[in-house]
């Protein structure tokens, strides 16, 4: 194509297209196709498509997919705080992350008051330290009360955060029912209510604990012909994914769930949300009810909120165990690093804004005395040693480590979930019956070497509900005072 023809062709294309999409010129195939298209001639354009690669990496990602992501880093990576601290020590991935320009933190309110949030805030500063570009940081949240402080958590101490609030009010179609009776009576009332509505789409039934969800689901299954499924963190990945797929396909039925379906997951259109018991926090109630009619500009169907106030999430400040872990991570990531440089990086993270230099030196002394790093007090620098890697990779998660036993269905030949060691120790005798996935199972034996409880399906007898650690949701002080 001649330069004169190309210039004429470019003039025919609105400048706004180039400005909006950041293009400065046409590709070769566009140069060939545009004059024909601009003449409104029918045509077939044959060319390889461009692509934006998006990958997900978390604890359930297979080894094969992890290797693929490391060898060919995607344009967009969706990950967790725990996985991010791994990536920050991988030389190949650090090289890819050196071109990082954007970071998005979703569901910010879930991180503010926990050590996971503290961990993430340091990881973000390590990402920025590694990048050739200043990071643009974006936080997303549907339910946060102290938004100014949440903004500081996202961007750190050296940057200003613009707060963008949607002040429109979503309407709630509300109904509150009180049942004076047992959980069995509650189940009957739920069945009656759902049957009257005769909805064709799925219904979410939230409980506060996994134990409650198992108990309620088992009764619902026994008393109703309505399809009943479960979703919580102690069910296997395969069981959870099957339920999520059924939700996306809009299959009729009730999914009894915990906070595992409260955030993030794409579950399609849900017509109704039911909450069993008190949600204990306004933010959780808003989040859970907001799951209904998610894809429509319509009222969320669920319980009523009397006030517009949402709890403030207290920032989890200065977790020194998290800091110690990241100091070892910095030594692995960077090599020899000065205390001044480390101090500047750490105090950029909002939870560590009040850290004193003397405290940092004390932690480095402690790490050095435990042979986890080398700390040179003369040069005031530190660097990794052999034991650094073992310590770092054995302490990736801030979530308390609870020993779990896999539950293996000997008939279906698959893992259906997991049980805490405490429950297995108290109740793991052969022949005992318990509930998981809303169904009864009889224990055949417990293999303590492989941490596996082998079971078979069972019908009849009483219901024994497993108990898991860390289930209770705290109540905000202001809410408790009003009660």
Secondary structure, DSSP 8 states (H G I E B T S, - for coil): --HHHHHHHHHHS-HHHHHHHT-SS--HHHHHHHHHHHTT-------------EEEESTT--HHHHHHHHHS--SEEEE-HHHHHHHTT-HHHHHHHTT--EEEE-SGGGTTTSHHHHHHHHHHHHHHHH-SS--EEEE--SS-S-HHHHHHHHH-TTS------------EEE------S-HHHHHHHHHHHHHHHT-SSEEEEE-SSHHHHHHHHHHHHHH-SS-EEEE-TTB-HHHHHHHHHHHHTT-SEEEEE-GGGTSS-------EEEE-S--SSHHHHHHHHTTTTTTSSS-EEE-----S-----------HHHHHHHHHHHHHHHSSEEHHHHHHHHHHSGGGTT--HHHHHHHHHHHHHTTSEEEETTTTEEEE-HHHHHHHHHS---S----EEEEEETTTTEEEEEEEHHHHHHH--TT-EEEETTEEEEEEEEETTTTEEEEEE--SS---B---SS------HHHHHH-
